[in-house]
């Protein structure tokens, strides 16, 4: 499992948006998003890290390292 910090989430709607965006990235599964921790956790089965970051940026959030 991989973890990625995500800046800008403030509510459960944000959590749902990030979860949906990550679930649409080919190669990711078992996506969970934690508002309090400000991070997403997922199983990466071949997804390009750049595409993961782009999916988050496209919906208005800032992916961490």
ROZABA-117787 format. One record per atom (N, C-alpha, C, O, CB): residue number from 0; residue in three letters; chain; x, y, z. Coordinates in nm, 4 decimals. Glycine has a CB too. Layout:
BEGIN
firo;vopa;vonu;px;py;pz
NUM;ALA;A;X;Y;Z
...
This chain:
BEGIN
firo;vopa;vonu;px;py;pz
0;UNK;A;0.0842;-0.1177;0.0000
0;UNK;A;0.0000;0.0000;0.0000
0;UNK;A;0.0891;0.1246;0.0000
0;UNK;A;0.1934;0.1289;0.0652
0;UNK;A;-0.0960;-0.0005;0.1222
1;UNK;A;0.0449;0.2244;-0.0744
1;UNK;A;0.1152;0.3522;-0.0799
1;UNK;A;0.0287;0.4599;-0.0161
1;UNK;A;-0.0940;0.4506;-0.0156
1;UNK;A;0.1508;0.3899;-0.2261
2;UNK;A;0.0938;0.5612;0.0373
2;UNK;A;0.0236;0.6743;0.0973
2;UNK;A;0.0708;0.8023;0.0297
2;UNK;A;0.1893;0.8186;0.0007
2;UNK;A;0.0475;0.6805;0.2514
3;UNK;A;-0.0239;0.8933;0.0050
3;UNK;A;0.0073;1.0208;-0.0573
3;UNK;A;-0.0637;1.1310;0.0185
3;UNK;A;-0.1855;1.1263;0.0360
3;UNK;A;-0.0328;1.0215;-0.2065
4;UNK;A;0.0118;1.2309;0.0638
4;UNK;A;-0.0472;1.3466;0.1315
4;UNK;A;-0.1253;1.4284;0.0281
4;UNK;A;-0.0855;1.4392;-0.0879
4;UNK;A;0.0634;1.4345;0.2013
5;UNK;A;-0.2374;1.4855;0.0733
5;UNK;A;-0.3201;1.5677;-0.0143
5;UNK;A;-0.3598;1.6930;0.0624
5;UNK;A;-0.4230;1.6851;0.1678
5;UNK;A;-0.4465;1.4895;-0.0643
6;UNK;A;-0.3218;1.8095;0.0081
6;UNK;A;-0.3532;1.9366;0.0732
6;UNK;A;-0.4804;1.9956;0.0126
6;UNK;A;-0.5056;1.9839;-0.1073
6;UNK;A;-0.2350;2.0362;0.0595
7;UNK;A;-0.5594;2.0591;0.0983
7;UNK;A;-0.6770;2.1309;0.0506
7;UNK;A;-0.8099;2.0651;0.0815
7;UNK;A;-0.9146;2.1243;0.0553
7;UNK;A;-0.6665;2.1491;-0.0939
8;UNK;A;-0.8092;1.9450;0.1361
8;UNK;A;-0.9358;1.8790;0.1690
8;UNK;A;-0.9903;1.9386;0.2987
8;UNK;A;-0.9167;1.9561;0.3958
8;UNK;A;-0.9169;1.7242;0.1825
9;UNK;A;-1.1209;1.9696;0.2992
9;UNK;A;-1.1792;2.0296;0.4188
9;UNK;A;-1.3101;1.9649;0.4636
9;UNK;A;-1.3629;1.9999;0.5691
9;UNK;A;-1.2023;2.1747;0.3948
10;UNK;A;-1.3632;1.8707;0.3848
10;UNK;A;-1.4924;1.8108;0.4197
10;UNK;A;-1.5056;1.6722;0.3560
10;UNK;A;-1.4189;1.6290;0.2800
10;UNK;A;-1.6091;1.9023;0.3742
11;UNK;A;-1.6143;1.6042;0.3882
11;UNK;A;-1.6363;1.4703;0.3338
11;UNK;A;-1.6615;1.4730;0.1827
11;UNK;A;-1.6332;1.3752;0.1135
11;UNK;A;-1.7541;1.4043;0.4046
12;UNK;A;-1.7141;1.5839;0.1317
12;UNK;A;-1.7312;1.5956;-0.0133
12;UNK;A;-1.5942;1.5932;-0.0817
12;UNK;A;-1.5777;1.5311;-0.1867
12;UNK;A;-1.8083;1.7261;-0.0497
13;UNK;A;-1.4975;1.6605;-0.0220
13;UNK;A;-1.3598;1.6588;-0.0736
13;UNK;A;-1.3056;1.5164;-0.0757
13;UNK;A;-1.2447;1.4729;-0.1735
13;UNK;A;-1.2680;1.7494;0.0119
14;UNK;A;-1.3288;1.4449;0.0333
14;UNK;A;-1.2837;1.3061;0.0445
14;UNK;A;-1.3427;1.2228;-0.0687
14;UNK;A;-1.2717;1.1455;-0.1331
14;UNK;A;-1.3231;1.2463;0.1817
15;UNK;A;-1.4724;1.2387;-0.0927
15;UNK;A;-1.5386;1.1633;-0.1991
15;UNK;A;-1.4838;1.1967;-0.3363
15;UNK;A;-1.4677;1.1086;-0.4207
15;UNK;A;-1.6868;1.1892;-0.1966
16;UNK;A;-1.4549;1.3246;-0.3587
16;UNK;A;-1.4003;1.3672;-0.4887
16;UNK;A;-1.2625;1.3074;-0.5126
16;UNK;A;-1.2331;1.2596;-0.6221
16;UNK;A;-1.3926;1.5206;-0.4963
17;UNK;A;-1.1781;1.3101;-0.4102
17;UNK;A;-1.0429;1.2546;-0.4233
17;UNK;A;-1.0498;1.1033;-0.4430
17;UNK;A;-0.9790;1.0481;-0.5272
17;UNK;A;-0.9572;1.2888;-0.2986
18;UNK;A;-1.1338;1.0372;-0.3666
18;UNK;A;-1.1486;0.8908;-0.3793
18;UNK;A;-1.1922;0.8539;-0.5203
18;UNK;A;-1.1356;0.7629;-0.5809
18;UNK;A;-1.2510;0.8365;-0.2763
19;UNK;A;-1.2919;0.9233;-0.5726
19;UNK;A;-1.3416;0.8951;-0.7071
19;UNK;A;-1.2330;0.9203;-0.8120
19;UNK;A;-1.2151;0.8399;-0.9036
19;UNK;A;-1.4656;0.9811;-0.7372
20;UNK;A;-1.1615;1.0304;-0.7987
20;UNK;A;-1.0553;1.0623;-0.8950
20;UNK;A;-0.9476;0.9541;-0.8953
20;UNK;A;-0.9010;0.9128;-1.0014
20;UNK;A;-0.9923;1.1993;-0.8626
21;UNK;A;-0.9085;0.9086;-0.7775
21;UNK;A;-0.8043;0.8057;-0.7698
21;UNK;A;-0.8539;0.6704;-0.8190
21;UNK;A;-0.7776;0.5951;-0.8795
21;UNK;A;-0.7539;0.7927;-0.6269
22;UNK;A;-0.9795;0.6388;-0.7941
22;UNK;A;-1.0346;0.5121;-0.8417
22;UNK;A;-1.0405;0.5073;-0.9945
22;UNK;A;-1.0461;0.3992;-1.0530
22;UNK;A;-1.1743;0.4902;-0.7833
23;UNK;A;-1.0392;0.6230;-1.0583
23;UNK;A;-1.0422;0.6289;-1.2044
23;UNK;A;-0.9031;0.6216;-1.2682
23;UNK;A;-0.8915;0.6206;-1.3907
23;UNK;A;-1.1107;0.7556;-1.2482
24;UNK;A;-0.7979;0.6165;-1.1866
24;UNK;A;-0.6614;0.6019;-1.2388
24;UNK;A;-0.6348;0.4534;-1.2596
24;UNK;A;-0.6431;0.3739;-1.1660
24;UNK;A;-0.5549;0.6655;-1.1413
25;UNK;A;-0.6027;0.4169;-1.3838
25;UNK;A;-0.5726;0.2767;-1.4134
25;UNK;A;-0.4547;0.2288;-1.3289
25;UNK;A;-0.3505;0.2940;-1.3223
25;UNK;A;-0.5419;0.2580;-1.5638
26;UNK;A;-0.4736;0.1139;-1.2646
26;UNK;A;-0.3669;0.0540;-1.1862
26;UNK;A;-0.3807;0.0767;-1.0363
26;UNK;A;-0.3029;0.0215;-0.9585
26;UNK;A;-0.2361;0.1072;-1.2320
27;UNK;A;-0.4793;0.1576;-0.9939
27;UNK;A;-0.4999;0.1796;-0.8507
27;UNK;A;-0.6206;0.1005;-0.8027
27;UNK;A;-0.7201;0.0880;-0.8740
27;UNK;A;-0.5184;0.3297;-0.8203
28;UNK;A;-0.6113;0.0476;-0.6823
28;UNK;A;-0.7229;-0.0222;-0.6201
28;UNK;A;-0.7173;0.0003;-0.4701
28;UNK;A;-0.6201;0.0555;-0.4186
28;UNK;A;-0.7204;-0.1735;-0.6534
29;UNK;A;-0.8208;-0.0422;-0.4005
29;UNK;A;-0.8297;-0.0324;-0.2549
29;UNK;A;-0.8015;0.1098;-0.2057
29;UNK;A;-0.7243;0.1299;-0.1119
29;UNK;A;-0.7321;-0.1302;-0.1897
30;UNK;A;-0.8646;0.2076;-0.2700
30;UNK;A;-0.8423;0.3486;-0.2370
30;UNK;A;-0.9195;0.3866;-0.1116
30;UNK;A;-1.0395;0.3613;-0.1016
30;UNK;A;-0.8836;0.4393;-0.3545
31;UNK;A;-0.8501;0.4475;-0.0161
31;UNK;A;-0.9138;0.5073;0.1013
31;UNK;A;-0.8567;0.6475;0.1176
31;UNK;A;-0.7396;0.6721;0.0885
31;UNK;A;-0.8906;0.4203;0.2311
32;UNK;A;-0.9415;0.7394;0.1647
32;UNK;A;-0.8988;0.8775;0.1840
32;UNK;A;-0.9344;0.9174;0.3266
32;UNK;A;-1.0475;0.8977;0.3710
32;UNK;A;-0.9656;0.9738;0.0795
33;UNK;A;-0.8378;0.9732;0.3976
33;UNK;A;-0.8559;1.0112;0.5374
33;UNK;A;-0.8469;1.1630;0.5491
33;UNK;A;-0.7404;1.2214;0.5285
33;UNK;A;-0.7501;0.9421;0.6284
34;UNK;A;-0.9585;1.2261;0.5821
34;UNK;A;-0.9637;1.3723;0.5928
34;UNK;A;-0.8751;1.4222;0.7064
34;UNK;A;-0.7985;1.5167;0.6878
34;UNK;A;-1.1083;1.4194;0.6144
35;UNK;A;-0.8845;1.3601;0.8236
35;UNK;A;-0.8076;1.4062;0.9396
35;UNK;A;-0.6565;1.3991;0.9156
35;UNK;A;-0.5824;1.4886;0.9561
35;UNK;A;-0.8441;1.3234;1.0622
36;UNK;A;-0.6121;1.2935;0.8504
36;UNK;A;-0.4689;1.2769;0.8216
36;UNK;A;-0.4275;1.3541;0.6964
36;UNK;A;-0.3088;1.3790;0.6752
36;UNK;A;-0.4349;1.1281;0.8046
37;UNK;A;-0.5252;1.3923;0.6131
37;UNK;A;-0.4940;1.4632;0.4889
37;UNK;A;-0.4166;1.3767;0.3917
37;UNK;A;-0.3185;1.4207;0.3317
37;UNK;A;-0.4154;1.5887;0.5187
38;UNK;A;-0.4621;1.2519;0.3767
38;UNK;A;-0.3881;1.1618;0.2890
38;UNK;A;-0.4784;1.0557;0.2273
38;UNK;A;-0.5881;1.0273;0.2756
38;UNK;A;-0.2755;1.0953;0.3658
39;UNK;A;-0.4279;0.9988;0.1192
39;UNK;A;-0.4945;0.8875;0.0529
39;UNK;A;-0.4014;0.7669;0.0592
39;UNK;A;-0.2792;0.7799;0.0509
39;UNK;A;-0.5320;0.9230;-0.0955
40;UNK;A;-0.4613;0.6510;0.0738
40;UNK;A;-0.3868;0.5255;0.0744
40;UNK;A;-0.4461;0.4376;-0.0345
40;UNK;A;-0.5680;0.4321;-0.0512
40;UNK;A;-0.3923;0.4547;0.2151
41;UNK;A;-0.3604;0.3693;-0.1079
41;UNK;A;-0.4079;0.2874;-0.2194
41;UNK;A;-0.3066;0.1797;-0.2530
41;UNK;A;-0.1891;0.1886;-0.2173
41;UNK;A;-0.4357;0.3742;-0.3428
42;UNK;A;-0.3545;0.0782;-0.3221
42;UNK;A;-0.2678;-0.0265;-0.3748
42;UNK;A;-0.2349;0.0124;-0.5182
42;UNK;A;-0.3245;0.0300;-0.6008
42;UNK;A;-0.3358;-0.1694;-0.3669
43;UNK;A;-0.1076;0.0255;-0.5469
43;UNK;A;-0.0639;0.0652;-0.6805
43;UNK;A;-0.0153;-0.0581;-0.7556
43;UNK;A;0.0838;-0.1212;-0.7187
43;UNK;A;0.0480;0.1730;-0.6732
44;UNK;A;-0.0877;-0.0901;-0.8613
44;UNK;A;-0.0529;-0.2062;-0.9433
44;UNK;A;-0.0107;-0.1600;-1.0825
44;UNK;A;-0.0621;-0.2078;-1.1836
44;UNK;A;-0.1720;-0.3051;-0.9525
45;UNK;A;0.0842;-0.0659;-1.0856
45;UNK;A;0.1398;-0.0221;-1.2132
45;UNK;A;0.1015;0.1177;-1.2575
45;UNK;A;0.1345;0.1567;-1.3695
45;UNK;A;0.0994;-0.1155;-1.3168
46;UNK;A;0.0330;0.1948;-1.1741
46;UNK;A;-0.0039;0.3314;-1.2121
46;UNK;A;0.1186;0.4222;-1.2057
46;UNK;A;0.2013;0.4110;-1.1152
46;UNK;A;-0.1164;0.3858;-1.1201
47;UNK;A;0.1285;0.5108;-1.3020
47;UNK;A;0.2359;0.6095;-1.3077
47;UNK;A;0.2113;0.7142;-1.1987
47;UNK;A;0.1020;0.7701;-1.1898
47;UNK;A;0.2440;0.6763;-1.4495
48;UNK;A;0.3113;0.7403;-1.1171
48;UNK;A;0.2977;0.8370;-1.0064
48;UNK;A;0.2552;0.9754;-1.0586
48;UNK;A;0.1813;1.0472;-0.9912
48;UNK;A;0.4317;0.8487;-0.9283
49;UNK;A;0.3016;1.0119;-1.1772
49;UNK;A;0.2657;1.1406;-1.2370
49;UNK;A;0.1162;1.1467;-1.2659
49;UNK;A;0.0536;1.2506;-1.2453
49;UNK;A;0.3457;1.1643;-1.3662
50;UNK;A;0.0586;1.0371;-1.3132
50;UNK;A;-0.0851;1.0328;-1.3427
50;UNK;A;-0.1683;1.0415;-1.2144
50;UNK;A;-0.2768;1.0997;-1.2142
50;UNK;A;-0.1199;0.9038;-1.4192
51;UNK;A;-0.1177;0.9844;-1.1074
51;UNK;A;-0.1857;0.9925;-0.9787
51;UNK;A;-0.1904;1.1383;-0.9327
51;UNK;A;-0.2951;1.1881;-0.8914
51;UNK;A;-0.1145;0.9035;-0.8729
52;UNK;A;-0.0761;1.2055;-0.9405
52;UNK;A;-0.0682;1.3458;-0.8999
52;UNK;A;-0.1550;1.4349;-0.9892
52;UNK;A;-0.2188;1.5281;-0.9403
52;UNK;A;0.0774;1.3938;-0.9037
53;UNK;A;-0.1577;1.4069;-1.1181
53;UNK;A;-0.2401;1.4843;-1.2122
53;UNK;A;-0.3888;1.4688;-1.1805
53;UNK;A;-0.4641;1.5659;-1.1881
53;UNK;A;-0.2124;1.4399;-1.3572
54;UNK;A;-0.4313;1.3481;-1.1453
54;UNK;A;-0.5724;1.3231;-1.1143
54;UNK;A;-0.6160;1.4076;-0.9943
54;UNK;A;-0.7280;1.4586;-0.9918
54;UNK;A;-0.5963;1.1724;-1.0856
55;UNK;A;-0.5293;1.4221;-0.8966
55;UNK;A;-0.5605;1.5015;-0.7782
55;UNK;A;-0.5588;1.6510;-0.8111
55;UNK;A;-0.6471;1.7255;-0.7685
55;UNK;A;-0.4607;1.4705;-0.6652
56;UNK;A;-0.4594;1.6933;-0.8859
56;UNK;A;-0.4479;1.8364;-0.9236
56;UNK;A;-0.5661;1.8813;-1.0085
56;UNK;A;-0.6147;1.9932;-0.9920
56;UNK;A;-0.3164;1.8618;-1.0007
57;UNK;A;-0.6127;1.7961;-1.0987
57;UNK;A;-0.7235;1.8313;-1.1883
57;UNK;A;-0.8513;1.8657;-1.1141
57;UNK;A;-0.9335;1.9420;-1.1648
57;UNK;A;-0.7505;1.7181;-1.2834
58;UNK;A;-0.8693;1.8103;-0.9942
58;UNK;A;-0.9924;1.8381;-0.9198
58;UNK;A;-0.9707;1.9446;-0.8117
58;UNK;A;-1.0575;1.9658;-0.7271
58;UNK;A;-1.0453;1.7095;-0.8560
59;UNK;A;-0.8546;2.0117;-0.8147
59;UNK;A;-0.8336;2.1279;-0.7304
59;UNK;A;-0.7610;2.1066;-0.5981
59;UNK;A;-0.7630;2.1938;-0.5112
59;UNK;A;-0.9609;2.1858;-0.7022
60;UNK;A;-0.6972;1.9918;-0.5829
60;UNK;A;-0.6227;1.9651;-0.4597
60;UNK;A;-0.4753;1.9556;-0.4915
60;UNK;A;-0.4366;1.9376;-0.6070
60;UNK;A;-0.6719;1.8354;-0.3912
61;UNK;A;-0.3921;1.9680;-0.3875
61;UNK;A;-0.2473;1.9663;-0.4070
61;UNK;A;-0.1890;1.8366;-0.3537
61;UNK;A;-0.1923;1.8112;-0.2333
61;UNK;A;-0.1812;2.0870;-0.3381
62;UNK;A;-0.1354;1.7538;-0.4441
62;UNK;A;-0.0748;1.6285;-0.3985
62;UNK;A;0.0617;1.6547;-0.3359
62;UNK;A;0.1382;1.7381;-0.3843
62;UNK;A;-0.0615;1.5291;-0.5154
63;UNK;A;0.0914;1.5827;-0.2280
63;UNK;A;0.2221;1.5924;-0.1653
63;UNK;A;0.3205;1.5005;-0.2349
63;UNK;A;0.2930;1.4464;-0.3420
63;UNK;A;0.2135;1.5588;-0.0165
64;UNK;A;0.4333;1.4842;-0.1729
64;UNK;A;0.5379;1.3970;-0.2304
64;UNK;A;0.5143;1.2531;-0.1960
64;UNK;A;0.5921;1.1665;-0.2360
64;UNK;A;0.6756;1.4382;-0.1819
